[in-house]
Amino acid sequence: MNFGGAAHQDKKLKLLLAGAGIVIIVLAALAGFLFWKSTSKDEDSQAKSERIISQVDNLFILPQSETPTVAEIQDLEKLKGQEFFADAKNGDYVLVYTKAKVAFLYRESEGKLVNVGPIKTENDAANQAPANQ
């Protein structure tokens, strides 16, 4: 009887299982890293928003009934033709308070408000449309 073939098969199976185990560990580590990275990016974004809100709050009394949406202008070309952004620069921040219907354009590099203005929502436009007679 030749039992050498079975021992060889066992060795192949062990190597295959070890390789699969390593692949699973690497994939789990990668998934953990990506989750950590996305979570830390969200935290960085939240910390940045809180910093900007605090800085603008030192310049202007902000609505306290809501938390604004904060966005950094990264491509000014997309905002061309919009009067509110006429003096904006890449790197400026926009704070939008939808309930209070007001927006702020803030330049952190100078610590200045560039513009403040009302915003219109879709509901406002629908309410201003003439009624059919």
TORTI-370996 format. One record per residue (C-alpha): x, y, z; residue in three letters. Coordinates in pm, whole numbers, plus 50000, padded with zeros to 5 digits. Layout:
<recs>
<rec c1="X" c2="Y" c3="Z" r="ALA"/>
...
</recs>
This chain:
<recs>
<rec c1="50000" c2="50000" c3="50000" r="MET"/>
<rec c1="50118" c2="50345" c3="49915" r="ASN"/>
<rec c1="50017" c2="50599" c3="50177" r="PHE"/>
<rec c1="50252" c2="50868" c3="50046" r="GLY"/>
<rec c1="49980" c2="51002" c3="49815" r="GLY"/>
<rec c1="49739" c2="51065" c3="50104" r="ALA"/>
<rec c1="50007" c2="51249" c3="50300" r="ALA"/>
<rec c1="50077" c2="51462" c3="49996" r="HIS"/>
<rec c1="49705" c2="51537" c3="49962" r="GLN"/>
<rec c1="49687" c2="51637" c3="50332" r="ASP"/>
<rec c1="49983" c2="51869" c3="50286" r="LYS"/>
<rec c1="49818" c2="52034" c3="49982" r="LYS"/>
<rec c1="49492" c2="52075" c3="50174" r="LEU"/>
<rec c1="49672" c2="52234" c3="50469" r="LYS"/>
<rec c1="49856" c2="52475" c3="50239" r="LEU"/>
<rec c1="49532" c2="52561" c3="50061" r="LEU"/>
<rec c1="49354" c2="52625" c3="50394" r="LEU"/>
<rec c1="49646" c2="52833" c3="50522" r="ALA"/>
<rec c1="49645" c2="53039" c3="50202" r="GLY"/>
<rec c1="49269" c2="53092" c3="50227" r="ALA"/>
<rec c1="49310" c2="53191" c3="50591" r="GLY"/>
<rec c1="49574" c2="53449" c3="50499" r="ILE"/>
<rec c1="49352" c2="53590" c3="50224" r="VAL"/>
<rec c1="49061" c2="53618" c3="50470" r="ILE"/>
<rec c1="49282" c2="53793" c3="50727" r="ILE"/>
<rec c1="49415" c2="54037" c3="50466" r="VAL"/>
<rec c1="49062" c2="54113" c3="50341" r="LEU"/>
<rec c1="48936" c2="54165" c3="50697" r="ALA"/>
<rec c1="49227" c2="54398" c3="50774" r="ALA"/>
<rec c1="49163" c2="54592" c3="50452" r="LEU"/>
<rec c1="48791" c2="54625" c3="50533" r="ALA"/>
<rec c1="48877" c2="54744" c3="50885" r="GLY"/>
<rec c1="49124" c2="54997" c3="50750" r="PHE"/>
<rec c1="48876" c2="55133" c3="50494" r="LEU"/>
<rec c1="48604" c2="55161" c3="50760" r="PHE"/>
<rec c1="48844" c2="55345" c3="50994" r="TRP"/>
<rec c1="48954" c2="55575" c3="50713" r="LYS"/>
<rec c1="48596" c2="55667" c3="50617" r="SER"/>
<rec c1="48501" c2="55719" c3="50982" r="THR"/>
<rec c1="48803" c2="55941" c3="51050" r="SER"/>
<rec c1="48729" c2="56141" c3="50732" r="LYS"/>
<rec c1="48371" c2="56196" c3="50857" r="ASP"/>
<rec c1="48508" c2="56306" c3="51194" r="GLU"/>
<rec c1="48755" c2="56542" c3="51021" r="ASP"/>
<rec c1="48472" c2="56684" c3="50813" r="SER"/>
<rec c1="48253" c2="56730" c3="51120" r="GLN"/>
<rec c1="48535" c2="56896" c3="51313" r="ALA"/>
<rec c1="48601" c2="57128" c3="51018" r="LYS"/>
<rec c1="48230" c2="57220" c3="50997" r="SER"/>
<rec c1="48217" c2="57293" c3="51371" r="GLU"/>
<rec c1="48529" c2="57510" c3="51341" r="ARG"/>
<rec c1="48384" c2="57711" c3="51051" r="ILE"/>
<rec c1="48046" c2="57754" c3="51225" r="ILE"/>
<rec c1="48224" c2="57878" c3="51538" r="SER"/>
<rec c1="48431" c2="58128" c3="51340" r="GLN"/>
<rec c1="48127" c2="58266" c3="51157" r="VAL"/>
<rec c1="47934" c2="58278" c3="51485" r="ASP"/>
<rec c1="48201" c2="58519" c3="51614" r="ASN"/>
<rec c1="48120" c2="58753" c3="51324" r="LEU"/>
<rec c1="47743" c2="58721" c3="51294" r="PHE"/>
<rec c1="47461" c2="58600" c3="51516" r="ILE"/>
<rec c1="47373" c2="58267" c3="51358" r="LEU"/>
<rec c1="47038" c2="58088" c3="51379" r="PRO"/>
<rec c1="47048" c2="57861" c3="51683" r="GLN"/>
<rec c1="46748" c2="57648" c3="51588" r="SER"/>
<rec c1="46937" c2="57440" c3="51332" r="GLU"/>
<rec c1="47276" c2="57315" c3="51227" r="THR"/>
<rec c1="47378" c2="57444" c3="50885" r="PRO"/>
<rec c1="47508" c2="57250" c3="50590" r="THR"/>
<rec c1="47871" c2="57354" c3="50545" r="VAL"/>
<rec c1="48045" c2="57315" c3="50209" r="ALA"/>
<rec c1="48386" c2="57424" c3="50086" r="GLU"/>
<rec c1="48401" c2="57580" c3="49741" r="ILE"/>
<rec c1="48645" c2="57371" c3="49541" r="GLN"/>
<rec c1="48548" c2="57453" c3="49182" r="ASP"/>
<rec c1="48437" c2="57812" c3="49141" r="LEU"/>
<rec c1="48368" c2="57754" c3="48771" r="GLU"/>
<rec c1="48056" c2="57555" c3="48864" r="LYS"/>
<rec c1="47916" c2="57860" c3="49044" r="LEU"/>
<rec c1="47975" c2="58115" c3="48765" r="LYS"/>
<rec c1="47673" c2="58331" c3="48694" r="GLY"/>
<rec c1="47529" c2="58300" c3="49043" r="GLN"/>
<rec c1="47522" c2="58646" c3="49197" r="GLU"/>
<rec c1="47568" c2="58520" c3="49554" r="PHE"/>
<rec c1="47908" c2="58375" c3="49458" r="PHE"/>
<rec c1="48032" c2="58676" c3="49254" r="ALA"/>
<rec c1="48315" c2="58751" c3="49502" r="ASP"/>
<rec c1="48379" c2="58391" c3="49608" r="ALA"/>
<rec c1="48714" c2="58214" c3="49581" r="LYS"/>
<rec c1="48807" c2="57848" c3="49588" r="ASN"/>
<rec c1="48855" c2="57756" c3="49954" r="GLY"/>
<rec c1="48568" c2="57975" c3="50078" r="ASP"/>
<rec c1="48291" c2="57810" c3="50278" r="TYR"/>
<rec c1="47915" c2="57827" c3="50237" r="VAL"/>
<rec c1="47691" c2="57779" c3="50540" r="LEU"/>
<rec c1="47328" c2="57711" c3="50446" r="VAL"/>
<rec c1="47049" c2="57736" c3="50700" r="TYR"/>
<rec c1="46745" c2="57592" c3="50521" r="THR"/>
<rec c1="46487" c2="57656" c3="50796" r="LYS"/>
<rec c1="46606" c2="58012" c3="50854" r="ALA"/>
<rec c1="46640" c2="58051" c3="50474" r="LYS"/>
<rec c1="46977" c2="58225" c3="50488" r="VAL"/>
<rec c1="47323" c2="58146" c3="50351" r="ALA"/>
<rec c1="47666" c2="58275" c3="50449" r="PHE"/>
<rec c1="47977" c2="58289" c3="50233" r="LEU"/>
<rec c1="48285" c2="58286" c3="50456" r="TYR"/>
<rec c1="48654" c2="58326" c3="50372" r="ARG"/>
<rec c1="48848" c2="58154" c3="50649" r="GLU"/>
<rec c1="49187" c2="58276" c3="50522" r="SER"/>
<rec c1="49081" c2="58635" c3="50597" r="GLU"/>
<rec c1="48834" c2="58565" c3="50876" r="GLY"/>
<rec c1="48566" c2="58759" c3="50687" r="LYS"/>
<rec c1="48212" c2="58715" c3="50569" r="LEU"/>
<rec c1="48210" c2="58768" c3="50194" r="VAL"/>
<rec c1="47833" c2="58757" c3="50149" r="ASN"/>
<rec c1="47511" c2="58689" c3="50339" r="VAL"/>
<rec c1="47179" c2="58642" c3="50169" r="GLY"/>
<rec c1="46840" c2="58479" c3="50169" r="PRO"/>
<rec c1="46785" c2="58145" c3="50002" r="ILE"/>
<rec c1="46478" c2="58028" c3="49821" r="LYS"/>
<rec c1="46354" c2="57674" c3="49849" r="THR"/>
<rec c1="46143" c2="57480" c3="49600" r="GLU"/>
<rec c1="45841" c2="57546" c3="49824" r="ASN"/>
<rec c1="45899" c2="57922" c3="49795" r="ASP"/>
<rec c1="45903" c2="57900" c3="49416" r="ALA"/>
<rec c1="45582" c2="57693" c3="49414" r="ALA"/>
<rec c1="45409" c2="57941" c3="49645" r="ASN"/>
<rec c1="45504" c2="58234" c3="49420" r="GLN"/>
<rec c1="45378" c2="58068" c3="49102" r="ALA"/>
<rec c1="45059" c2="58231" c3="48968" r="PRO"/>
<rec c1="44744" c2="58035" c3="49032" r="ALA"/>
<rec c1="44556" c2="57898" c3="48730" r="ASN"/>
<rec c1="44232" c2="58085" c3="48680" r="GLN"/>
</recs>
